[in-house]
Every structure is written in structure tokens, then in C-alpha cells.
Amino acid sequence: MQLSTIASPVQTPTPWPAAGGSTGGVRLLAAYDSLFREGDETTAFYEVLTGAVRAYKIFPDGRRQIVAFAFAGDIVGFCQGDTYRFDCDALTTTRVRVIHKKSLLHAMRERPELAEKLLDVARGEVETLQDLSLLLCRKTAIERMASFLLTMARKSANPLAERLALPMCRSDIADYLGLTIETVSRNMTRLRTLRIIDLPDRGSFQVRSMERLRQLAECDGNTH
């Protein structure tokens, strides 16, 4: 993630071609509906039109690592090889555009500019994974929390809105940041106590000081 006005994460959708059979229509997913599963053949990519999805890995001992959240304008299922490496499902009611892999490759031969768009998608995925690696390896718990909320705010059309959506639950945030649910809740409360954010309700937050949130996310903030 309406109470009053909740600003949802939103980006300008990538203008993938609709002609020439390069798309396979639109799928509507309810919350927690599966988009694809680890090991499924990679037959399509998906452009998120509305809503949000999460991609995650389940380890043999039952532990879960969320590797990405995707919102309107994002592409999921790219850079996956012949089979999907992760599970992916919807966080809320979500609409995705199906982009068939074979049809897109055919469209690229007719429209070379699509290759540049695919490179942008690939670069974005690499940057996201690099950021996640840095976050998990070097940042403290409160710095991880600040980085996450800063990213969510930046994805919103109005980062300074009274309510910014948090469509994922605390356990999702914990499994993304490599923290416990208790640590996530404790540091959300700490950020509120420091008057860096506000928490109008469980499904949203408000940034009260974008500069202090940014400084903390960049490991340059004073939390005392």
C-alpha cells in the first residue's frame, strides 16, 4: 500500500509493445495468488499494472528470504534463465500484463529500441540486488529500516503524502531486511519516536523528515 489519501507506490509503466502478439493479455490476481513458482518454465515476463507482488525463496528448512517487491511499472520474471529461480505472488489485488518471452524476442527483431528497454530492466534488477546485498551485509537494523522506507517513499507519486502505502506485512519486511518481526516493529517505533516518520495505521506510514530518513539510510544519521 484508503484512509484519507494513501499514496501507493507507482512508477511510469514501461511502454512494452501491444502489437504483433508480444503480450498475452492481462491477469488479475487476488492477494496471495501465485504469479509463478520456483522451477516453472520461464515462458513469460510480467509488467505490474496495479497492485504489488513479492518474489521470494523458501529454503529447505522453511526459512524465507524475500528478494524483491514490485509495483506498478516494474517488470518481474526477467533475468531468470530457463526456469524461475523464485516464487512470486501478489500482496494485494494486482493486475499484470503478460509478456510472452518468445513473442518479445520476435518483437525485438522488428523494433531494436526494445533491446534498450530490456537492458534498463536488467540494470535495475542488478542494482536492486546490489543494494540488497549491501543492506544485509553492512547496515544496522535501523539503517535497514530507514533504507526500506526511503525506497518505498521514493516509489510513491507523492513522497510527502500524509499516508504512504505499505502493502506488505511486518513479516514480509522482516524477511526482506533479514530481521525478526520484533526488530522491525521496534525500529519502526524508534523512527516514529525520533519524529522521522509517523505511523497513521498499520498499512501506511508518513515521512516527517525526508532529510533525516535519507541520512540514516545512507549511514550518516544521528539516531540519538
C-alpha positions as CSV (number, residue, x, y, z in Angstrom):
1,M,0.0,0.0,0.0
2,Q,-8.0,4.2,1.5
3,L,-7.8,6.2,4.6
4,S,-7.9,9.8,3.6
5,T,-5.4,9.7,0.8
6,I,-2.9,6.8,0.7
7,A,-0.3,7.4,-1.9
8,S,0.5,4.0,-3.4
9,P,3.9,3.1,-4.8
10,V,3.7,4.0,-8.5
11,Q,6.0,4.4,-11.4
12,T,5.5,5.2,-15.1
13,P,4.7,1.9,-16.7
14,T,7.2,0.6,-19.3
15,P,5.6,1.0,-22.8
16,W,6.0,-2.6,-23.9
17,P,4.5,-3.2,-27.4
18,A,0.9,-4.4,-27.6
19,A,1.0,-5.3,-31.2
20,G,2.4,-8.3,-33.0
21,G,1.4,-10.8,-30.3
22,S,4.1,-9.6,-27.9
23,T,1.7,-9.5,-25.0
24,G,-0.6,-12.2,-23.7
25,G,-3.3,-10.1,-22.2
26,V,-3.9,-9.0,-18.6
27,R,-4.1,-11.3,-15.5
28,L,-6.0,-10.3,-12.3
29,L,-4.6,-11.7,-9.1
30,A,-6.2,-11.6,-5.7
31,A,-4.0,-11.2,-2.6
32,Y,-1.6,-14.2,-2.3
33,D,-2.4,-15.6,-5.7
34,S,0.6,-17.2,-7.3
35,L,2.1,-15.5,-10.4
36,F,4.8,-18.2,-10.8
37,R,6.7,-20.8,-8.8
38,E,10.3,-21.6,-8.5
39,G,11.2,-24.3,-11.1
40,D,8.4,-23.3,-13.5
41,E,9.5,-22.8,-17.1
42,T,10.2,-19.2,-17.9
43,T,7.6,-18.6,-20.6
44,A,6.7,-15.0,-19.8
45,F,7.6,-11.8,-18.1
46,Y,5.0,-9.7,-16.3
47,E,4.6,-5.9,-16.1
48,V,2.8,-4.9,-12.9
49,L,0.0,-2.5,-13.9
50,T,-1.6,-2.0,-10.4
51,G,-1.1,-3.5,-7.0
52,A,2.1,-5.2,-5.8
53,V,3.9,-8.5,-5.8
54,R,6.7,-10.1,-3.8
55,A,9.4,-12.5,-5.1
56,Y,10.9,-14.9,-2.5
57,K,13.0,-18.0,-1.9
58,I,11.9,-20.8,0.5
59,F,14.9,-22.8,1.9
60,P,14.6,-26.5,2.8
61,D,14.5,-25.7,6.5
62,G,11.4,-23.4,5.9
63,R,13.2,-20.1,6.2
64,R,12.2,-17.4,3.7
65,Q,14.1,-14.6,2.0
66,I,12.2,-12.0,0.1
67,V,14.4,-10.8,-2.7
68,A,12.2,-8.1,-4.2
69,F,8.9,-6.2,-4.1
70,A,7.5,-5.0,-7.4
71,F,4.9,-2.2,-8.0
72,A,3.2,-0.5,-10.9
73,G,5.7,-0.1,-13.8
74,D,8.0,-2.8,-12.6
75,I,8.8,-6.0,-14.6
76,V,9.0,-9.3,-12.8
77,G,10.3,-12.7,-14.1
78,F,13.1,-11.2,-16.1
79,C,16.8,-12.4,-15.8
80,Q,15.5,-15.9,-14.7
81,G,17.1,-18.3,-17.2
82,D,15.1,-21.2,-18.4
83,T,13.2,-21.6,-15.2
84,Y,12.1,-19.2,-12.5
85,R,14.5,-19.0,-9.6
86,F,12.0,-17.7,-7.1
87,D,8.3,-17.9,-6.1
88,C,6.2,-14.8,-6.8
89,D,2.8,-13.9,-5.6
90,A,0.5,-10.9,-5.2
91,L,0.5,-8.8,-2.0
92,T,-2.9,-7.2,-2.8
93,T,-5.4,-7.3,-5.7
94,T,-3.0,-6.9,-8.6
95,R,-3.2,-6.6,-12.4
96,V,-0.2,-7.7,-14.5
97,R,0.3,-7.6,-18.3
98,V,1.7,-10.9,-19.6
99,I,4.7,-10.5,-22.0
100,H,5.4,-13.8,-23.7
101,K,9.2,-14.4,-23.9
102,K,9.2,-15.8,-27.5
103,S,6.9,-13.1,-28.8
104,L,9.1,-10.4,-27.2
105,L,12.2,-11.7,-28.8
106,H,10.4,-11.6,-32.1
107,A,9.3,-8.0,-31.5
108,M,12.8,-7.0,-30.7
109,R,13.9,-8.0,-34.1
110,E,11.3,-5.7,-35.6
111,R,11.9,-2.9,-33.0
112,P,15.5,-2.7,-31.9
113,E,14.7,0.0,-29.4
114,L,13.1,-2.7,-27.2
115,A,16.6,-4.1,-26.5
116,E,17.4,-0.8,-24.7
117,K,14.4,-1.2,-22.5
118,L,15.3,-4.7,-21.6
119,L,18.8,-3.5,-20.7
120,D,17.2,-1.0,-18.4
121,V,15.2,-3.7,-16.8
122,A,18.3,-5.9,-16.3
123,R,20.3,-3.0,-14.9
124,G,17.5,-2.2,-12.5
125,E,17.5,-5.8,-11.2
126,V,21.3,-5.8,-10.8
127,E,21.1,-2.5,-8.9
128,T,18.3,-3.9,-6.6
129,L,20.3,-7.0,-5.8
130,Q,23.5,-5.0,-5.1
131,D,21.5,-2.6,-2.8
132,L,20.0,-5.6,-1.0
133,S,23.4,-7.2,-0.6
134,L,24.8,-4.0,0.9
135,L,21.8,-3.6,3.2
136,L,22.0,-7.2,4.5
137,C,25.8,-7.2,5.0
138,R,26.7,-3.8,6.4
139,K,23.8,-1.8,7.6
140,T,22.4,-1.8,11.2
141,A,18.7,-2.7,11.8
142,I,17.5,0.9,12.0
143,E,19.6,1.8,8.9
144,R,17.9,-1.2,7.0
145,M,14.5,0.0,8.1
146,A,15.3,3.6,7.0
147,S,16.6,2.4,3.6
148,F,13.4,0.4,3.1
149,L,11.0,3.2,3.9
150,L,13.1,5.7,1.9
151,T,12.8,3.3,-1.2
152,M,9.0,3.0,-0.6
153,A,8.6,6.8,-0.3
154,R,10.7,7.4,-3.5
155,K,8.5,5.0,-5.4
156,S,5.4,6.9,-4.5
157,A,4.0,9.6,-6.7
158,N,3.9,11.9,-3.7
159,P,6.6,11.0,-1.1
160,L,5.3,13.7,1.3
161,A,1.7,12.5,1.3
162,E,0.0,12.1,4.7
163,R,-0.2,8.3,4.1
164,L,2.2,6.2,2.0
165,A,1.1,2.6,1.4
166,L,2.8,-0.3,3.0
167,P,1.0,-3.2,1.3
168,M,3.3,-5.8,2.8
169,C,3.0,-7.1,6.4
170,R,5.7,-6.9,9.1
171,S,6.8,-10.5,8.4
172,D,7.4,-9.6,4.7
173,I,9.5,-6.6,5.7
174,A,11.4,-8.7,8.2
175,D,12.1,-11.4,5.6
176,Y,13.3,-8.8,3.1
177,L,15.6,-7.0,5.5
178,G,16.9,-10.1,7.2
179,L,15.5,-9.1,10.6
180,T,12.9,-10.5,13.1
181,I,9.4,-9.2,13.1
182,E,10.0,-7.9,16.6
183,T,13.1,-5.9,15.4
184,V,11.1,-4.5,12.5
185,S,8.4,-3.3,14.9
186,R,10.8,-1.9,17.4
187,N,12.7,0.1,14.8
188,M,9.5,1.4,13.2
189,T,8.6,2.7,16.7
190,R,12.0,4.1,17.2
191,L,11.8,6.1,13.9
192,R,8.5,7.4,15.0
193,T,9.9,8.4,18.4
194,L,12.7,10.2,16.6
195,R,10.0,12.1,14.6
196,I,11.4,10.9,11.4
197,I,8.3,9.1,10.4
198,D,4.7,8.7,11.6
199,L,2.5,5.6,11.6
200,P,-1.1,6.6,10.9
201,D,-2.2,3.0,10.8
202,R,-0.7,-0.5,10.3
203,G,-0.9,-0.3,6.5
204,S,0.7,3.0,5.9
205,F,3.4,5.5,7.0
206,Q,4.3,9.2,6.7
207,V,7.7,10.7,6.3
208,R,8.1,13.6,8.6
209,S,11.7,14.4,7.8
210,M,12.9,13.2,4.4
211,E,16.4,14.5,5.0
212,R,16.9,12.7,8.3
213,L,15.4,9.5,6.8
214,R,17.9,9.8,3.9
215,Q,20.8,10.5,6.2
216,L,20.0,7.5,8.3
217,A,19.6,5.2,5.2
218,E,23.0,6.4,4.0
219,C,24.5,5.6,7.4
220,D,25.1,9.3,8.1
221,G,22.3,10.0,10.6
222,N,22.3,10.7,14.3
223,T,19.7,8.4,16.0
224,H,20.1,9.8,19.5
